[in-house]
Amino acid sequence: MAAEISVPRKSRAADLIPWRGLTAAVLAVAVGWGGIVYAANNSVQGAKKEDGGFDGDAPTAILIEASSGSVLFEKNADELRAPSSMMKLMTVEVVFNAIKEGKVKLTDEYRISENAWRKGGAPAGGSTMFAILNSKVSVDDLLKGAIIQSGNDSCIALAEGMAGNERIFAADFMTKRARELGLTKSTFGNSSGLPDPANKMTVRELAKLSRHLILTYPDMYRLFGEREFTWNKIRQQNRNPLLNTLNGADGLKTGFTKEGGYGMVGSAVQNDTRLIVVINGLEDPDDRASEAKKMLEWGFRNFETRTLFAADQPVGYAKVFGGESRSVKLASPVPIKVMVPKSGNEKLIARIVYNGPVRAPVQAGQPVGVVRVWRGTHIAGETPVYAAEAIGTGSTMRRALDGASELVIGVFRAGAEKL
């Protein structure tokens, strides 16, 4: 179910109209728009160049604000492509999560197998941490090798150490974890991003993954900003060109294969605002660096953060089935913010989306749905909302009336679907 409200650029959250008074006709429009907008996500979204929009050459690209997830620019953001070494971010997340859950320790040591050495080490000729065959390396150092040096041997050793086999790690660890994070399109054939037909990701899902890494593992994320790492007496510089060219840059990963072209996931913080850029499919490494930098600078220069709702401020209502009350007030424990252009007078559309009606009893703090904010023709941000109050179970008569009401609505919907 969805409900929507227009949010003028100059309005205050306290002036907004509650969702509960909206009619069924408005809900139908909201659902219809959703389908149209998602279908349009395989094109350029954002202002045109002549209106101050971004103009770039990357075949696929996206720029988001990390805190709210607001999309500032996107181009073919849902197109699946070979992610190359950018896929190492998924391997790293699996390890970070295992450490967080206590299943793996930074001091654990994994052996560098012949497979890891030949496929990802010095003999392979690709990016490597130069780990010695049959040596044992700590998880801490393997992570540094994977993140700072983009070591293929590091990733293979981590995969084999955790799963016993790289294919099992890709299928059972990476894919499972990706689905848990809402990455529904990504597929994995190995842990390193080396050429494999199964390695496919979109720039949107890479951005979502990067945002998760930044927000969930702030201490571990610092590894992405390390400038160099020495292993086996070989010192290597971080491959991220933004670290030396853009103020506030501190991550994340570059990538290249013949199939995928040159790509990059970058992030930087300026004036307490963090942006994340992902591009893929370019033909030149210099273009990759300049494109990412240009897009981040454009975002910092042209957008500002706006608070739509304060923390714990009621944002709307959800219908309740069989409760003492027929609706429950919804709120977010954190401010609901979006990034908007500094210039212009755009209208924002906010929609509460949830599966309903919510069955009573409802506990205060119970997750109900999300507030999805649209800026123009694409999503500017999405924030979970929770029940702001407890709703007890209603009387037998109330439950019977709600059951009859839902039956009538179900018949109506079934008839409408046949039209």
Secondary structure, DSSP 8 states (H G I E B T S, - for coil): -EEEEEEETT--GGG---GGG--HHHHHHHHHHHHHHHHGGGS-BS--GGGT------SEEEEEETTT--EEEEESTT--B--GGGGHHHHHHHHHHHHHTTSS-TT-EEE--HHHHHHHSGGGTSS-----TT-EEEHHHHHHHHHTS--HHHHHHHHHHHHSSHHHIIIIIIHHHHHHTT--S-B-SSSS--S-TT-BB-HHHHHHHHHHHHHH-HHHHGGGG--EEEETTEEEE-S-GGGGTSTTEEEEEEEEETTTEEEEEEEEEETTEEEEEEEEEES-HHHHHHHHHHHHHHHHHHEEEEEEE-TT---EEEEEESBSSSEEEEE-SS-EEEEEESSS--EEEEEEEE-SSEES-B-TT-EEEEEEEEETTEEEEEEEEEESS-B-B--HHHHHHHHHHHHHHHHHHHHHHH-
